[in-house]
Amino acid sequence: TALFLDPAAVKIKKNKDNVKFKVRCSRYLYTLVITDKEKAEKLKQSLPPGIPRPPRG
């Protein structure tokens, strides 16, 4: 069977060293750590609009 990612939600966590994208799929939570701020911003802009992002707080 083919691996098919079906993201349910994306959380974005920032600190001074890196940006973490936590992608919740049906079975697993995937974490992508990016140390380059420009690449992280580019990836953030390219996320599909249909994926919910929980409010920060």
HTML snippet that shows the backbone in 3Dmol.js (N, CA, C, O; Angstrom):
<script src="https://3Dmol.org/build/3Dmol-min.js"></script>
<div id="view" style="width:600px;height:400px;position:relative"></div>
<script>
const pdb = `
ATOM      1  N   THR A   1       0.834  -1.184   0.000  1.00  0.00           N
ATOM      2  CA  THR A   1       0.000   0.000   0.000  1.00  0.00           C
ATOM      3  C   THR A   1       0.875   1.243   0.000  1.00  0.00           C
ATOM      4  O   THR A   1       2.002   1.220   0.495  1.00  0.00           O
ATOM      5  N   ALA A   2       0.368   2.289  -0.538  1.00  0.00           N
ATOM      6  CA  ALA A   2       1.123   3.541  -0.617  1.00  0.00           C
ATOM      7  C   ALA A   2       0.903   4.358   0.648  1.00  0.00           C
ATOM      8  O   ALA A   2      -0.176   4.342   1.239  1.00  0.00           O
ATOM      9  N   LEU A   3       1.932   5.060   1.043  1.00  0.00           N
ATOM     10  CA  LEU A   3       1.831   5.951   2.193  1.00  0.00           C
ATOM     11  C   LEU A   3       1.134   7.228   1.742  1.00  0.00           C
ATOM     12  O   LEU A   3       1.573   7.880   0.795  1.00  0.00           O
ATOM     13  N   PHE A   4       0.059   7.579   2.414  1.00  0.00           N
ATOM     14  CA  PHE A   4      -0.689   8.778   2.062  1.00  0.00           C
ATOM     15  C   PHE A   4      -0.844   9.635   3.301  1.00  0.00           C
ATOM     16  O   PHE A   4      -1.481   9.222   4.270  1.00  0.00           O
ATOM     17  N   LEU A   5      -0.267  10.824   3.274  1.00  0.00           N
ATOM     18  CA  LEU A   5      -0.373  11.733   4.402  1.00  0.00           C
ATOM     19  C   LEU A   5      -1.663  12.526   4.286  1.00  0.00           C
ATOM     20  O   LEU A   5      -1.942  13.134   3.253  1.00  0.00           O
ATOM     21  N   ASP A   6      -2.436  12.514   5.341  1.00  0.00           N
ATOM     22  CA  ASP A   6      -3.681  13.272   5.375  1.00  0.00           C
ATOM     23  C   ASP A   6      -3.643  14.172   6.604  1.00  0.00           C
ATOM     24  O   ASP A   6      -4.230  13.845   7.635  1.00  0.00           O
ATOM     25  N   PRO A   7      -2.952  15.310   6.496  1.00  0.00           N
ATOM     26  CA  PRO A   7      -2.779  16.166   7.669  1.00  0.00           C
ATOM     27  C   PRO A   7      -4.110  16.696   8.192  1.00  0.00           C
ATOM     28  O   PRO A   7      -4.937  17.208   7.438  1.00  0.00           O
ATOM     29  N   ALA A   8      -4.291  16.559   9.500  1.00  0.00           N
ATOM     30  CA  ALA A   8      -5.510  17.052  10.131  1.00  0.00           C
ATOM     31  C   ALA A   8      -5.296  18.440  10.711  1.00  0.00           C
ATOM     32  O   ALA A   8      -6.224  19.248  10.754  1.00  0.00           O
ATOM     33  N   ALA A   9      -4.064  18.724  11.161  1.00  0.00           N
ATOM     34  CA  ALA A   9      -3.762  20.030  11.749  1.00  0.00           C
ATOM     35  C   ALA A   9      -2.259  20.260  11.707  1.00  0.00           C
ATOM     36  O   ALA A   9      -1.473  19.313  11.658  1.00  0.00           O
ATOM     37  N   VAL A  10      -1.872  21.526  11.728  1.00  0.00           N
ATOM     38  CA  VAL A  10      -0.458  21.901  11.756  1.00  0.00           C
ATOM     39  C   VAL A  10      -0.256  22.907  12.877  1.00  0.00           C
ATOM     40  O   VAL A  10      -0.952  23.920  12.948  1.00  0.00           O
ATOM     41  N   LYS A  11       0.711  22.618  13.762  1.00  0.00           N
ATOM     42  CA  LYS A  11       1.105  23.575  14.800  1.00  0.00           C
ATOM     43  C   LYS A  11       2.492  24.078  14.445  1.00  0.00           C
ATOM     44  O   LYS A  11       3.362  23.295  14.065  1.00  0.00           O
ATOM     45  N   ILE A  12       2.700  25.369  14.566  1.00  0.00           N
ATOM     46  CA  ILE A  12       4.000  25.967  14.265  1.00  0.00           C
ATOM     47  C   ILE A  12       4.549  26.555  15.550  1.00  0.00           C
ATOM     48  O   ILE A  12       3.936  27.432  16.159  1.00  0.00           O
ATOM     49  N   LYS A  13       5.720  26.060  15.959  1.00  0.00           N
ATOM     50  CA  LYS A  13       6.350  26.538  17.189  1.00  0.00           C
ATOM     51  C   LYS A  13       7.672  27.185  16.829  1.00  0.00           C
ATOM     52  O   LYS A  13       8.484  26.598  16.113  1.00  0.00           O
ATOM     53  N   LYS A  14       7.890  28.393  17.326  1.00  0.00           N
ATOM     54  CA  LYS A  14       9.111  29.135  17.013  1.00  0.00           C
ATOM     55  C   LYS A  14       9.901  29.379  18.287  1.00  0.00           C
ATOM     56  O   LYS A  14       9.326  29.637  19.344  1.00  0.00           O
ATOM     57  N   ASN A  15      11.225  29.296  18.184  1.00  0.00           N
ATOM     58  CA  ASN A  15      12.103  29.786  19.236  1.00  0.00           C
ATOM     59  C   ASN A  15      13.269  30.485  18.561  1.00  0.00           C
ATOM     60  O   ASN A  15      13.261  30.651  17.341  1.00  0.00           O
ATOM     61  N   LYS A  16      14.266  30.894  19.320  1.00  0.00           N
ATOM     62  CA  LYS A  16      15.324  31.716  18.723  1.00  0.00           C
ATOM     63  C   LYS A  16      16.227  30.932  17.779  1.00  0.00           C
ATOM     64  O   LYS A  16      16.885  31.527  16.926  1.00  0.00           O
ATOM     65  N   ASP A  17      16.272  29.607  17.916  1.00  0.00           N
ATOM     66  CA  ASP A  17      17.172  28.800  17.094  1.00  0.00           C
ATOM     67  C   ASP A  17      16.499  28.164  15.884  1.00  0.00           C
ATOM     68  O   ASP A  17      17.127  28.030  14.834  1.00  0.00           O
ATOM     69  N   ASN A  18      15.230  27.769  16.013  1.00  0.00           N
ATOM     70  CA  ASN A  18      14.600  27.034  14.925  1.00  0.00           C
ATOM     71  C   ASN A  18      13.087  27.224  14.931  1.00  0.00           C
ATOM     72  O   ASN A  18      12.514  27.848  15.825  1.00  0.00           O
ATOM     73  N   VAL A  19      12.463  26.659  13.896  1.00  0.00           N
ATOM     74  CA  VAL A  19      11.009  26.660  13.758  1.00  0.00           C
ATOM     75  C   VAL A  19      10.586  25.209  13.598  1.00  0.00           C
ATOM     76  O   VAL A  19      11.150  24.477  12.784  1.00  0.00           O
ATOM     77  N   LYS A  20       9.583  24.790  14.385  1.00  0.00           N
ATOM     78  CA  LYS A  20       9.104  23.416  14.317  1.00  0.00           C
ATOM     79  C   LYS A  20       7.696  23.404  13.742  1.00  0.00           C
ATOM     80  O   LYS A  20       6.815  24.133  14.197  1.00  0.00           O
ATOM     81  N   PHE A  21       7.500  22.566  12.737  1.00  0.00           N
ATOM     82  CA  PHE A  21       6.186  22.335  12.164  1.00  0.00           C
ATOM     83  C   PHE A  21       5.731  20.972  12.666  1.00  0.00           C
ATOM     84  O   PHE A  21       6.328  19.953  12.320  1.00  0.00           O
ATOM     85  N   LYS A  22       4.687  20.945  13.470  1.00  0.00           N
ATOM     86  CA  LYS A  22       4.159  19.690  13.996  1.00  0.00           C
ATOM     87  C   LYS A  22       2.893  19.368  13.214  1.00  0.00           C
ATOM     88  O   LYS A  22       1.881  20.058  13.341  1.00  0.00           O
ATOM     89  N   VAL A  23       2.959  18.316  12.407  1.00  0.00           N
ATOM     90  CA  VAL A  23       1.873  17.951  11.507  1.00  0.00           C
ATOM     91  C   VAL A  23       1.162  16.727  12.074  1.00  0.00           C
ATOM     92  O   VAL A  23       1.749  15.651  12.189  1.00  0.00           O
ATOM     93  N   ARG A  24      -0.102  16.904  12.424  1.00  0.00           N
ATOM     94  CA  ARG A  24      -0.897  15.799  12.967  1.00  0.00           C
ATOM     95  C   ARG A  24      -1.594  15.101  11.818  1.00  0.00           C
ATOM     96  O   ARG A  24      -2.407  15.702  11.115  1.00  0.00           O
ATOM     97  N   CYS A  25      -1.274  13.825  11.628  1.00  0.00           N
ATOM     98  CA  CYS A  25      -1.952  13.013  10.629  1.00  0.00           C
ATOM     99  C   CYS A  25      -2.839  12.009  11.361  1.00  0.00           C
ATOM    100  O   CYS A  25      -2.949  12.050  12.586  1.00  0.00           O
ATOM    101  N   SER A  26      -3.463  11.117  10.617  1.00  0.00           N
ATOM    102  CA  SER A  26      -4.420  10.219  11.246  1.00  0.00           C
ATOM    103  C   SER A  26      -3.751   9.273  12.238  1.00  0.00           C
ATOM    104  O   SER A  26      -4.349   8.921  13.255  1.00  0.00           O
ATOM    105  N   ARG A  27      -2.529   8.863  11.956  1.00  0.00           N
ATOM    106  CA  ARG A  27      -1.882   7.886  12.831  1.00  0.00           C
ATOM    107  C   ARG A  27      -0.717   8.456  13.621  1.00  0.00           C
ATOM    108  O   ARG A  27      -0.544   8.116  14.791  1.00  0.00           O
ATOM    109  N   TYR A  28       0.081   9.312  13.010  1.00  0.00           N
ATOM    110  CA  TYR A  28       1.303   9.798  13.641  1.00  0.00           C
ATOM    111  C   TYR A  28       1.333  11.320  13.703  1.00  0.00           C
ATOM    112  O   TYR A  28       0.597  12.008  12.997  1.00  0.00           O
ATOM    113  N   LEU A  29       2.211  11.824  14.574  1.00  0.00           N
ATOM    114  CA  LEU A  29       2.522  13.249  14.637  1.00  0.00           C
ATOM    115  C   LEU A  29       3.922  13.414  14.059  1.00  0.00           C
ATOM    116  O   LEU A  29       4.889  12.894  14.616  1.00  0.00           O
ATOM    117  N   TYR A  30       4.037  14.126  12.957  1.00  0.00           N
ATOM    118  CA  TYR A  30       5.325  14.350  12.318  1.00  0.00           C
ATOM    119  C   TYR A  30       5.852  15.712  12.727  1.00  0.00           C
ATOM    120  O   TYR A  30       5.102  16.688  12.756  1.00  0.00           O
ATOM    121  N   THR A  31       7.144  15.784  13.044  1.00  0.00           N
ATOM    122  CA  THR A  31       7.774  17.044  13.428  1.00  0.00           C
ATOM    123  C   THR A  31       8.882  17.353  12.435  1.00  0.00           C
ATOM    124  O   THR A  31       9.781  16.542  12.212  1.00  0.00           O
ATOM    125  N   LEU A  32       8.807  18.533  11.845  1.00  0.00           N
ATOM    126  CA  LEU A  32       9.832  19.006  10.925  1.00  0.00           C
ATOM    127  C   LEU A  32      10.502  20.209  11.568  1.00  0.00           C
ATOM    128  O   LEU A  32       9.846  21.208  11.863  1.00  0.00           O
ATOM    129  N   VAL A  33      11.820  20.113  11.788  1.00  0.00           N
ATOM    130  CA  VAL A  33      12.566  21.191  12.427  1.00  0.00           C
ATOM    131  C   VAL A  33      13.393  21.890  11.361  1.00  0.00           C
ATOM    132  O   VAL A  33      14.172  21.250  10.654  1.00  0.00           O
ATOM    133  N   ILE A  34      13.224  23.217  11.243  1.00  0.00           N
ATOM    134  CA  ILE A  34      13.948  24.010  10.251  1.00  0.00           C
ATOM    135  C   ILE A  34      14.722  25.091  10.987  1.00  0.00           C
ATOM    136  O   ILE A  34      14.156  25.846  11.777  1.00  0.00           O
ATOM    137  N   THR A  35      16.031  25.159  10.718  1.00  0.00           N
ATOM    138  CA  THR A  35      16.868  26.153  11.391  1.00  0.00           C
ATOM    139  C   THR A  35      16.979  27.446  10.590  1.00  0.00           C
ATOM    140  O   THR A  35      17.364  28.477  11.141  1.00  0.00           O
ATOM    141  N   ASP A  36      16.652  27.410   9.314  1.00  0.00           N
ATOM    142  CA  ASP A  36      16.721  28.599   8.468  1.00  0.00           C
ATOM    143  C   ASP A  36      15.375  29.329   8.512  1.00  0.00           C
ATOM    144  O   ASP A  36      14.358  28.787   8.080  1.00  0.00           O
ATOM    145  N   LYS A  37      15.372  30.540   9.028  1.00  0.00           N
ATOM    146  CA  LYS A  37      14.126  31.300   9.206  1.00  0.00           C
ATOM    147  C   LYS A  37      13.445  31.610   7.872  1.00  0.00           C
ATOM    148  O   LYS A  37      12.218  31.592   7.783  1.00  0.00           O
ATOM    149  N   GLU A  38      14.238  31.895   6.834  1.00  0.00           N
ATOM    150  CA  GLU A  38      13.656  32.229   5.534  1.00  0.00           C
ATOM    151  C   GLU A  38      12.960  31.017   4.915  1.00  0.00           C
ATOM    152  O   GLU A  38      11.877  31.145   4.343  1.00  0.00           O
ATOM    153  N   LYS A  39      13.582  29.844   5.029  1.00  0.00           N
ATOM    154  CA  LYS A  39      12.957  28.637   4.489  1.00  0.00           C
ATOM    155  C   LYS A  39      11.690  28.289   5.263  1.00  0.00           C
ATOM    156  O   LYS A  39      10.710  27.816   4.688  1.00  0.00           O
ATOM    157  N   ALA A  40      11.720  28.528   6.564  1.00  0.00           N
ATOM    158  CA  ALA A  40      10.543  28.249   7.388  1.00  0.00           C
ATOM    159  C   ALA A  40       9.384  29.157   6.984  1.00  0.00           C
ATOM    160  O   ALA A  40       8.240  28.711   6.905  1.00  0.00           O
ATOM    161  N   GLU A  41       9.679  30.412   6.733  1.00  0.00           N
ATOM    162  CA  GLU A  41       8.623  31.342   6.319  1.00  0.00           C
ATOM    163  C   GLU A  41       8.066  30.953   4.950  1.00  0.00           C
ATOM    164  O   GLU A  41       6.864  31.058   4.707  1.00  0.00           O
ATOM    165  N   LYS A  42       8.947  30.506   4.066  1.00  0.00           N
ATOM    166  CA  LYS A  42       8.520  30.069   2.738  1.00  0.00           C
ATOM    167  C   LYS A  42       7.602  28.845   2.842  1.00  0.00           C
ATOM    168  O   LYS A  42       6.587  28.755   2.151  1.00  0.00           O
ATOM    169  N   LEU A  43       7.979  27.907   3.719  1.00  0.00           N
ATOM    170  CA  LEU A  43       7.162  26.715   3.913  1.00  0.00           C
ATOM    171  C   LEU A  43       5.814  27.073   4.539  1.00  0.00           C
ATOM    172  O   LEU A  43       4.785  26.500   4.179  1.00  0.00           O
ATOM    173  N   LYS A  44       5.824  28.006   5.460  1.00  0.00           N
ATOM    174  CA  LYS A  44       4.586  28.447   6.111  1.00  0.00           C
ATOM    175  C   LYS A  44       3.628  29.049   5.085  1.00  0.00           C
ATOM    176  O   LYS A  44       2.422  28.812   5.150  1.00  0.00           O
ATOM    177  N   GLN A  45       4.158  29.825   4.138  1.00  0.00           N
ATOM    178  CA  GLN A  45       3.324  30.432   3.103  1.00  0.00           C
ATOM    179  C   GLN A  45       2.781  29.386   2.129  1.00  0.00           C
ATOM    180  O   GLN A  45       1.729  29.593   1.525  1.00  0.00           O
ATOM    181  N   SER A  46       3.492  28.262   1.970  1.00  0.00           N
ATOM    182  CA  SER A  46       3.084  27.268   0.984  1.00  0.00           C
ATOM    183  C   SER A  46       2.126  26.220   1.548  1.00  0.00           C
ATOM    184  O   SER A  46       1.699  25.328   0.816  1.00  0.00           O
ATOM    185  N   LEU A  47       1.778  26.308   2.839  1.00  0.00           N
ATOM    186  CA  LEU A  47       0.833  25.346   3.407  1.00  0.00           C
ATOM    187  C   LEU A  47      -0.541  25.532   2.772  1.00  0.00           C
ATOM    188  O   LEU A  47      -0.960  26.662   2.525  1.00  0.00           O
ATOM    189  N   PRO A  48      -1.241  24.435   2.505  1.00  0.00           N
ATOM    190  CA  PRO A  48      -2.578  24.563   1.926  1.00  0.00           C
ATOM    191  C   PRO A  48      -3.535  25.260   2.894  1.00  0.00           C
ATOM    192  O   PRO A  48      -3.431  25.064   4.104  1.00  0.00           O
ATOM    193  N   PRO A  49      -4.455  26.061   2.388  1.00  0.00           N
ATOM    194  CA  PRO A  49      -5.352  26.806   3.275  1.00  0.00           C
ATOM    195  C   PRO A  49      -6.377  25.935   3.991  1.00  0.00           C
ATOM    196  O   PRO A  49      -6.984  26.393   4.959  1.00  0.00           O
ATOM    197  N   GLY A  50      -6.589  24.704   3.552  1.00  0.00           N
ATOM    198  CA  GLY A  50      -7.606  23.849   4.164  1.00  0.00           C
ATOM    199  C   GLY A  50      -7.184  23.191   5.463  1.00  0.00           C
ATOM    200  O   GLY A  50      -8.023  22.618   6.158  1.00  0.00           O
ATOM    201  N   ILE A  51      -5.894  23.257   5.811  1.00  0.00           N
ATOM    202  CA  ILE A  51      -5.419  22.603   7.030  1.00  0.00           C
ATOM    203  C   ILE A  51      -5.636  23.538   8.210  1.00  0.00           C
ATOM    204  O   ILE A  51      -5.147  24.668   8.200  1.00  0.00           O
ATOM    205  N   PRO A  52      -6.367  23.082   9.232  1.00  0.00           N
ATOM    206  CA  PRO A  52      -6.598  23.969  10.377  1.00  0.00           C
ATOM    207  C   PRO A  52      -5.335  24.198  11.192  1.00  0.00           C
ATOM    208  O   PRO A  52      -4.509  23.300  11.359  1.00  0.00           O
ATOM    209  N   ARG A  53      -5.204  25.414  11.692  1.00  0.00           N
ATOM    210  CA  ARG A  53      -4.103  25.763  12.584  1.00  0.00           C
ATOM    211  C   ARG A  53      -4.714  26.198  13.904  1.00  0.00           C
ATOM    212  O   ARG A  53      -5.461  27.176  13.946  1.00  0.00           O
ATOM    213  N   PRO A  54      -4.410  25.487  14.986  1.00  0.00           N
ATOM    214  CA  PRO A  54      -4.994  25.870  16.280  1.00  0.00           C
ATOM    215  C   PRO A  54      -4.566  27.269  16.690  1.00  0.00           C
ATOM    216  O   PRO A  54      -3.451  27.689  16.377  1.00  0.00           O
ATOM    217  N   PRO A  55      -5.429  27.996  17.384  1.00  0.00           N
ATOM    218  CA  PRO A  55      -5.054  29.356  17.812  1.00  0.00           C
ATOM    219  C   PRO A  55      -3.915  29.323  18.813  1.00  0.00           C
ATOM    220  O   PRO A  55      -3.841  28.434  19.662  1.00  0.00           O
ATOM    221  N   ARG A  56      -3.029  30.302  18.703  1.00  0.00           N
ATOM    222  CA  ARG A  56      -1.920  30.396  19.657  1.00  0.00           C
ATOM    223  C   ARG A  56      -2.445  30.993  20.945  1.00  0.00           C
ATOM    224  O   ARG A  56      -3.316  31.864  20.946  1.00  0.00           O
ATOM    225  N   GLY A  57      -1.890  30.500  22.046  1.00  0.00           N
ATOM    226  CA  GLY A  57      -2.361  31.070  23.284  1.00  0.00           C
ATOM    227  C   GLY A  57      -1.778  30.452  24.501  1.00  0.00           C
ATOM    228  O   GLY A  57      -2.105  30.857  25.616  1.00  0.00           O
TER     229      GLY A  57
END
`;
const viewer = $3Dmol.createViewer("view");
viewer.addModel(pdb, "pdb");
viewer.setStyle({}, {cartoon: {color: "spectrum"}});
viewer.zoomTo();
viewer.render();
</script>
